[in-house]
Amino acid sequence: MAARINPFTLGSGRVPPVMAGCDNAIESIEDAFRNGPGDPNLTGIFDGARGAGKTALLTLPADAAEERGWIAARVSAVPGTLEDILVQAGKGRSDDVSRARISSIGTREAGTLGQEEDGRNWRSRLESLLDALEASGTGLLITVDDVRDFDEMVQLASVYQHLVSAGRRISLLMAGLPSEVSRILNDQPISFLRRAIRHHLGRIDDADMRKALAGTIESGGRTIEAYALEAAMNALGGFPFMMQLVGYRMRTQAEGDAIDLSAAERGIETAQQEMRMNILETTHQELSDMDIAFIEAMLPDEGPSSTAEIARRMGKARPMPPNTAGACLRRASSACPDAERQASSCQGGGHS
């Protein structure tokens, strides 16, 4: 009998069999592809800490767009992003659009990213691509993962704004850490993106996590005993990557068709060790001493945090200036899922 494949996904960006807590966001974006130009959900930004599921949530609407005949150019925010958008669009499949024509627009000889030999710049080439797509009633989705503030992002956002204003069939979805997303949105040349629909990926409630964990296990032909499920839920903390990690390790520890408490406890222990090494230690190294002190001072609060109280716990005589507190909070949200419950309210000198 062939071994059944473990249904939990640990690879970055792989879409799990059951997604938790994202149905509304995905449905609104899928509706936007049907509605076309003018739907605000065609422009969106996913932000969340590492392991929150940002990359997977870019993959789902890209797949949905392609099912509706759109071309999806899936790129990451690295040098060469603009050229990669055209190259990836040229690789896209469409029954109604001449792939050769699209590829000729999206492929060029080696050279600089600015002006082409025939006088066309990047915007002109993108407009030619959209002309080819729109002639057959389809459009272009651009997904940008791991967004950060650099020159090509400024150019992309500027061109995209003009294309949206012109009613072109184009969509832009991005994902990144909260601190990086904030830098982009605070960049004056691309402040247009502040009007994008924001999807913050924080903690997922227990009911959705329980359904996703049990559903994923069942999709792989196994079950989980009640006590084992409770032990797993206590270890997840509402964090999507932890669910995949715990689920994967419990599944490998199970000796039969059912995951019992013993297998769950062994899997949870292994998963917690990997979480510390792969996620927590990496993000901890990126934080300053002030960031760490800020997080430690904020975590005791069950609800909204007061910057005055945080300052007192940090041994400061006065509340932190709003811009300093905001910067610490953005970095905390990028690095520590436990900080997110205060992220929307820790502003100013008191409780909100």
N, C-alpha and C positions, 0 to 999 in steps of 0.2 A: 504494500500500500504506500503510495507516494506521500511524503511528508507535506503537511499543510503549511502554507506560507504564513509567517507572522504578519498580521495585518497592520501593526503599528509602524509608523513612519518616522524614522530618526533623521533622514536626509533633509538638508535644508531645502525648503520649497516644495517638497513632495506633498501632494494633497492626500490627507487621510481619508479612509472610507466614510467616517462620520465627522463632520465639522460642528464644533460647538459654538453657539452664541453669535453666529454671523449671518443667519438667514435673511434678516431684514436688509442688511447692507447689500448683500449679493443680489437679492431680488430687485432692489431699487436700481442697481446698475444694469441688470439684464433688461429691465423695463426701458431704461434709457436707450439701449441699442435699438429697441423697437420704435421708440418715439423719435429718435433722431435729433438733429440740431435744435438747440433751445432747451433741452432737458438738462437741468443743473447737475444731475448725477453723472454726466459724461466727464466731468472734471472732479477728481477725488483724490484724497490723500489718506493713507493708512499710517498711523503712527503707534508705536508701542515698544516696550522693552524687548531685548533679545529673547527669542523663543516665544514671542506672543503670537506668532503665526502670520506675520506680515507677508512674507514671500508666497506662502500658500494662498493667501487671500488675493494676491495679484494674479495667481495662476487661474483661479476659478473664473473670474470675469473674462480673462483672455480666452479661455476655452469656450465660454459661452458666446463670445463675440464671433469666434471662428465658426461655431455651429450655425450662426445666422449669416454667414457669408462675408463677414468683415475680415480684414487682414489685421493680425496682431503682431506688432513689433515689440518683442520682449527684450529689454536691455537693462543694464546696471549703470549707475552714475559713476563712470570712470572716464579718463581721457579717451576721446574717440566716440563718445556716446552718440553724437549727432550723425556721424557716418554710419555707425552701427544700426541706427534706426532705419536708414534707407536700405542697408544690406539685409537686415532681418525682414523688412517688409517685402523685399524682392524674393525672399524664400517662401513667403506666405502662399497658401493654396487658395484658389478660388476657381470655381467652375465657370464663372461668368466673365472673368477678367483675363486678358492675355498675360500669362505669367512672364513671357518673354519681354513684353513691353515694360512691365513693372520692374523686372530684373535689370533691364537696361537703364532705367532711371536710378535704381538703387545701387548700381555697381559702377565704380570708377577706377581709373588707374591710380597708382600711388601718387600722392602729392599733398599739398596743404589743404586745410579744410575750408578755406575761403572761396575765392573765385575759381570757377571751372574754366577750361579752355574755351568753351563755347559762350562764355560770359555769364553763365547761370551760377548763382550762389546757392547755398543750402536751402534757403526758403523757396527759391524758384524751382529747385528739383523736387522739394516736398509738394509744392503746388501741382507740379506735373503728375506726380504720383496720385494725388487726390483727384485730379481730372480723370485719370484712367479708371480709378475705382468708382467715382460718382457716375461715370457714363454707364455703368452697369448697376447702379443703385446700391452700391455698398460703400463702406467707409474704412477708416484706419483707426485702430486703437494702439496707443503707445503706452506701455507699462514701463516704469522706471523704478528699479529696486535700489535700496541702499542710497537714497537721495542725500545729497550734500550740496553745499553752496560753492559752486565754482562756475567759471565763465560759460561753459557749455550749457549749464542749467539755466543761466540767465538768458542765453540766446534761444534756447528751446521754449522757455516760458513766454518770451517776447513774441516770437513767431506764432506760437500757439494762440496767444491772445488775438492777434490779427486774424487768424484763420477762423476762430470762433465768431468774431465780430462779422466776418464775411459769410457766416452760415454754412461753413464747410462741414462735411461729415467726418468729424475727427473727435477722438476722445483721448484724454490723458489721465492715467491713474498712476499714482506714485506711492512709495512706501519707504519709511525710514524711522530712525530713532527720534524720539520727541525733541531732543536737543538739536539735531540736524534739521528737522522740519521747521523748528522755530527760527533757526538762522535763515533759512530760505524765505520764510514768510516775512521776516523783518528786513529783508533786502529790498530796498526801495525800488530798484528797477523792475522787480518782478512781484510787486505788491498785489498785482492782479490775482495771484494765486491765493490770496487771503479769502477770496470768495469761493474757493473750492469746497466741496462737501468734505468735512473731516470725519474720519472714522477712527476713534481712539480704541485701541485694543488693550483692554485692561483685564482685570480678573473676570472670569466667567462664573456665573452663579452655580451653586451646587447641583441644582436640578438638571441643568444643561450638561454639566460635566459628568454626572452620573449616567445620563442617557447616552452620551457619546462614548464613555468608557465601556459600558456594558454592550452597547451596540457594536463597537469595533471588535470586541472579543468575540461576540456572536458571529460577526461577519467572517471570522477566520475559523468557524466551526467548533469553537469552544464555548464554555460557560464559566461563570465565576460564582462561587458560593457567597452567601450574604455577608458573613463575617469578613471574608477576604475583600469584598467590595467596600465595606466600611473602612477597613484599614487603608485601602488604596485612596479613598476619598479624603481621609485625614492627612495624607501625605501630599496631595496635589496642590492645595492652596489656590485653586482656581486658575492655575497657570497651564496653558495649552502644551508647551513643550514638556513639562513635567508629566502630564497625562500620557503623552506618547512614550516617554522614557520609562515611567513606572509600568505602563501596560506592556511594553516590549519585554522588559526584564521579568515581569511576572509570568508572561507567556512562555519564556524560555525555561523558567524554573518548574513549570507545571509538568507532571509526569503522566497525567491522564487527560481526559477530555474536559475536566473541570479544574479551575484554578482554586485551590484550597487556601486556608489561612497560612499554612507553612510556606507554600510557594510564594504567596503574596508578600510575606514578611521578608523573605530572601530577596525577592525582586525589588522591593522598596528600598532595602538597605543598599543594594548595588546602584540603583537609580539615584539615590541621594548623594552617594559618593561621586557619581559622574556629573551630577548637576553642579556640585561644588567646583569640580575641576574644569568643566567645559563652559560654564556660564558665569558662576559667581566670582571665581578667581579672576577671570578675564576682565569682567566689568569693574571689579574692585581695583585693579591696577590702573584703570583709567580715571579714577576719582581722585580729587585733591583731598588734603587733610580736612579742609573746610567742608567739602561735600560729604565726607564720611561723618563728620561731627553733626552736620545738618540732618542727615538721615537718622542717625542714632537718637537725636533729640526729637525727631518727629514721630518715630515708630510707636512710642507708648500710647499715642492718641488713637482711640477707636473711631473717632469722627474727625471733623475738620480741625486743622491745626492752626494755632495762633502764632504769627511770627514773633510776637512779644514773648510768648511762653517758650518758643524754640530758642530765642536769644538768651533767655534766663537760664535754660538748661545747658546752653553752651558756655555759660559763664560771662556773657556780655551784659554790660550795663544798659544798653539801649537796643531797641528792636533793629533788625537788619534793614538797610535801605531796600525798598521794593525791587529795584533792579538786581541787587545782589541776591536777595531771597529768590527771585524769579529764576535767575541763572542756576542757582543751586538746585532748585526744584526741578528744572528741566533735565539737568544731568542726573538727578536722583531717579526721575521717572524712566530715563533711558537705561539705568543700571539696576534698579531695584524694584521688582514688582510690588513689594510690600509698601512702597512709598506712594503707589498710585491712588490709594483711597483718599489721600489728602491733596492730590495734585490739582484738582479743580477748585479748591477752596483755600489753600494756604497762600493768601495774598493780603497785603496791608497789615495793620497792626493788631487786628482782632479776629474773632471768629466771624465767618460769613454764613 
